[in-house]
Amino acid sequence: MLSPDMNQALSKIETIALRKKHVSDVCTLFFKSDPLKIIRAAGQYMYDEAGHKYLDCMNNVAHVGHCHPAVVKAATDQNALLSTNSRFLHDNLSLLAHKLTSVFPEPLKVGIFCNSGSEANDLALRLARRFTQRHDAIVLDNAYHGHLVSLIPLSPYKFKQPGGEGPSDWVHVVSACSLCQVLMLVKVPNPDTYRGKYQADVLGLERATDLYVDEVRKAFDDAEKKGRKVGIFYAESLQSCAGQIIHPPGYLRRAFEIARQRGALCVADEVQTGYGRTGTHMWAFEMQGARPDIVTIGKSMGNGHPVSALITTREIADCLAPIEYFNTCGGNPVSCAVALAVLDVCQKENFQQNAAVVGNFMLKELQVLKQKYSCIGDVRGMGLFIGIEMVYPGKKPATDLAAQLQAALRYKRILISVDGYDDNVVKIKPPMCFSIENAKTLLQHMNVELAKIEGHTLQAKL
């Protein structure tokens, strides 16, 4: 525990009051009833205003650890020299483009820099429309690709929620090519082999995978029967907001092959999964043997600093010409310095290998907890991208139990998140410096709290 910070501008109560007065309620907080006021962080730990230390098991944004000294130094040093827009020539942008594309397979060797994953996905949509001259899209059910007006219709995770506007068929004017087209969204079942449309324990994994791939083919067939031409197929390389969904082996490769045969560009959204988080590969699409036309990255790229990128081929990147792409802050010297430092730290400190070792340990131990507690329906993951699905008998989503576990661990000063369409999946996606000892701490407390939860649930039934 650190000493309380007596130099804060506001007390926690004053911070909450001022926020309620001037910030919209749609900007939500973790732990709404009693939000945490975090004032500092280091590595895999966060500290509140009273100096209490929390083990961060949820913050994939702070990829190489909160306030990593090398990242902080890169940002501070560059900020003291120059922070301006990217239309001035500067080494950092060129060096970042070179270093970043060097960790992508051919022919993905051209980068365009933005400020967020949403911006990168919006740019992917713009490029695909321009390149294919087609405006329809196919996405996976429960996908989330960003918060922009162009992306909410491509994000069933958002538009299916209460108050959401549902699938969109509105008229969209693309000024770059002076075409007025209707955006038609075709959504296919996400390949959830545990509680999805096709379940491995019923059909077998191979058959379930074949059926999910067939759904992609049917989506293209249905669109073509209606006289529509699909120009883009979006897929998160692993679905995070949908509940840490791990695509069955080969699914993404086969889905992309179908899309490409039909004339669509394939986008691998790596905003949540890139930079070695899966432990086996730098990018999650690689473990599927998939070959995307466009890859979007963000979050981890800046370790909390707002920076993102789109990586593609020269031919696709240049298709906007003669219209220029200008982003005031995208690719600015400070952002590029930060992103270069993050890449350097990832490689020097072997975080991908750490993700594999710690992730495998946790997955093995979580399977033990699954055998012990009936409320754990499924444990799935790769590296430090793990989901624990909480259920009642019959695979009914145990939304309340997931929330109870999250709240109980919070008061043990361990932070996890809960997500999935039914909010019943516990997500573990910590900073990549998360250790075996950290994992043991998490597992020990999970064991204790799950015992309490199952005990209370049993008593309530009696």
Secondary structure, DSSP 8 states (H G I E B T S, - for coil): -----TT-SS-HHHHHHHHHHHS-TTS--SSTTS---EEEEEBTEEEETT--EEEESS-SSSTT-BT-HHHHHHHHHHHHH----TTS--HHHHHHHHHHHTTS-TT--EEEEESSHHHHHHHHHHHHHHHHS--EEEEETT----SSTTTGGG-HHHHTSTT---S---EEEETTTTEEEE--EEEE----TTTSSS-HHHH-HHHHHHHHHHHHHHHHHHHHHTT--EEEEEEESSBSTTTSB---TTHHHHHHHHHHHTT-EEEEE-TTTTTTTTSS-SSGGGGGT---SEEEE-GGGGTTSS-EEEEE-HHHHGGGTTS----SSTT-HHHHHHHHHHHHHHHHTTHHHHHHHHHHHHHHHHHHHHHH-TTEEEEEEETTEEEEEEEEGGGEE-HHHHHHHHHHHHTTTEE-EEETTTT-EEEE---TT--HHHHHHHHHHHHHHHHHHHHHHHHHH-
